[in-house]
């Protein structure tokens, strides 16, 4: 093969973004082929929403809402974190332990394409999860869709920043488990604790301040608060720790976690498990 032919063939090879898109399509296809995983991924937050909204359905005094309506944006935030932080934290740890990452690292595929593929998977599943919970919330629990463009814009940036921050944290935390067998325990435990101290399962006004202050260090609390500000009336602000939605602070914290999560990924990510050196 001549030099000209080699150069022409090289120029036709897809770039990082093209490879990332193809990798994402493969990740999405593999995800939807595992029907049990699909069902449990999308059904889990819906079932929890139904349970909590059915048990706690009384009017919230002074807030102008029912207790069941508080759970809709909270479960949407938890669903976003589940499809990003938990999903990537477990799946990447498993792929590392099974030497999938090691084999991929030995191919000509740029490392960035692998992560872009994961981001595409997280984006698709996150959008679907949020749409399902929003549909359930509006049809069964009387949650109103935003009536102005400002709140829709707030919903968009909360979703994007929250999904990005949680996805980066999931990639970073995937390096913590020593093996695929311990991945679920290592990743799920902190996620479960954060749900209790961030206002997902328990109303903000009933959680001790010291717990809320710990939860405020992480993205989930701000995703819950921001989404409540989007989908609940302003009268419900009285339930928040500061009595306001704090959209500006929410954007600041989620943005900071996007930067911090990226730095953590760069510092901690490994293509091989600890046993392999």
N, C-alpha and C positions, 0 to 999 in steps of 0.2 A: 504494500500500500504506500503510495507516494505521500510526501509531506503535505501537499495541497489537499489530498483526500482526507488525511488525518485531521488537518485543521478545519476542513469543512464539516466533518462529522462532529468534532468537538464543539463547534459553534452552534450546532443543532441541539446539543444537550440542554435540557431544561435547567433554569436557574434555581436558586434556593427557594424562591416563592413558589415556582411551579412544582418542584419536588415536594415542598411542604403541603401544597394542595392535594397532590396525589397521595402523599402519606396520610393526610387527613381523611381522604375518601376511603382509604383502606381501613383506617381505625374505625370510622363510622360503620363501614360494612361489617367488620368483625364484631362490633358492639351489637348491632341489630340481629346478627345471626344467633346470638346467645339469648334466646327468648326469655329464659328465666331471669337473667340479669336485667333485661329490659323491663320486665313486669315489676320486679322488686325495686328497681331504681326509681321508676315513675310512680309506683303505687305507695311506697313507704311514706312520703310526706303527706300524700292525700289521705291515707288512712289515719295518720296522726292528727291531721287537721280535722277530720270528721269526729274522731274520738274527743279531742279537747273542746271543739266547738259545740259538741252535743252535751258534754258534761257541764261546761261553763257557758251558759247562753243568756244569763240575766242582763238587765241594763246596768251600765257602769254609771254610777251616780256622778253627775256634774260633767260628764265627758260627752254626752249626746250620742253614745254608741252602745251596742251590745258587746258583752265580753267575747262572744264568738267572733266578732269582727276583728278583734285584736290579733287573733291567731292567723288570719289570712296573710297579711304582709310578713309576719314573723316566720311562717312556714315557707313563704316564698324565699326569704333570705336564707333560711336553713337549706332549702332545696338547691339554691345557687352554690352554697358552700359544699353541699354533699356531692354535686356533680363535678366540682372542681377540686377542692382540697382533698376530700376523702377518696374520690375516684382516682386521682393521679397519685396520691400518696401510696395507695395500696398497689395499683396496677404497675407502676414503675418499679416499686420494690420487688414485685414478683418477677417482672421481666429481667431485672438485674440478677436475681438469684438463679433464674433459669438460663442465664448467659445470653439472653436475647440482645441485651444492650451491647454486650461484648462483640457479638457477631455483627451487629449493625455498625459498630464503631470501626470494624475492619473493612467496610464497604466504601465505595467512593462517595456515598451519600453524605452531604455536609451535615454536621451535628445539628445545626439550626433547623434543618428540614424535619428532623425527628420531633423537636419541640413544637414546631409549627403544626405538625400533624396532631399532636396532643391538644393544642389550643383549638384547632378546628373541631375536634371531638367534644371538648368541653363547651364550646360555644353552641353547637347544635343541641346537645343534651340539656344545657342550661336554658336555652330559649324554649325548648319543648316543655321542660319541667315547670318553668315560670308560667307559660301559657295555660297549662293544665290547671295549676293552682289558681290562677286568675279566673279561669272559667268556672271552677268550682266555687270560688269565693263570691263572684258576682251573681251566680244563679241560685246558690243555696243559702248564702249568709248575708245578702244585701249590701255587699261592698260596692260602692259606686266608682265607676271609672272616672279618671280626671276629666274635668270639663274645660281646662285651659291648656295652652301649649306649654306654659312654664312648668307645670307639673309633669307633663309627658317628657319634657327635656330632662327634668330631675330624675325621673324613672330611668331614662336611657343612660345617664352618666353614673347613677348608682349601680345599675346592672353591669355596665362595662368595667368600672373601676373595681367593684366588688368581685366580679368574676375573675378579673386579671390578678388582683391581689391574692385571692384564695388559690388560684391555679399555681401561681409562683410559690406560694407557701407549701402547696401539695408536692411540687417538684422538689423543694428543699427538704421537706420532712421525709421524703422517700428514702433518703440516705441514712435515716436513723435506725430502722429495723435491721437486725443482723441477718435475718432470713425471711423468706416469703411466708413462713409459718407464723411469724410474730408480727407481720405487717398490719393485719387488721386490728390487733389489740393496740399496737403503738399509735396508729392513726385515729382510730375510732374513739378512744378514751378522751383525749383532749377535745375532740369535736363535741362529744356528748356533754362534757363539763361546760364548755362554752355555751351550749344551747341553754343550759339551766341558768347561767349567770348573765346572759345577754338579752333576756326577755323573749325567748322563743316559747318556752313552756309555762313560764311564770310571769305574771304582769309586772312591769317595771316598778310600780309603786309599792309592791310587796317584797321586793328583793332588798336586802340590806345594802346600804351605801358602799360598804367596803367591798362587797362582791361586785357591785356595778362598776366600781372604780377599776377592779381587776379586768372585768369584761371590756371596759372602755379602752384597754390597751390593744385590743384585737379587732379585726374588721367586722365580725358578725354583729356585734352590738350596734355599730353604726349603720350597717345594712338594714337591720330591723327598724331602727329609728327613722332612717331615711325613707324607707318604703311605707312606714306608718304615716309619715308626712305627706306622701304622695296619694295614698288611697283612703285615708281617714280625714274627717273634717277637722278644722282648726280647733274646735272645742275640745278635741282629745289631747291637745298639747299639755293639758294640766296633769296628765299621767306621767309625763317624762320627768327625768331627774332634775332638769333645769327649767321645766315648764315651757320649753320651746322645741321646735324641730331641729334646730342647729344644722341647717343644710351646709353652711359654709364650713363648719368644723367637720362634718361628715366627709365632705370632699377632701379636706386637708388630710384627715386620718387615712382614708382609703388611698389617696394619692401617695402618701408617705409609705404605706405598706406595699404599694406597687414597686416603688424604688427599693425599699428594704428587702422585699421578697426577691427581687432580681439579684441584689447583692448576695443574699443568702444562697441562691442557686449557684452563682459563680464561685462562691467560696466552698460549698459543701458537696456539690453534685459529683458523683463517681459513676463511671461506666462499668466498673467491676465491683463485686461485693468484697467485704473485708477479708474473707478467707482466701480470695484470689490475689490479695496484695494491692 
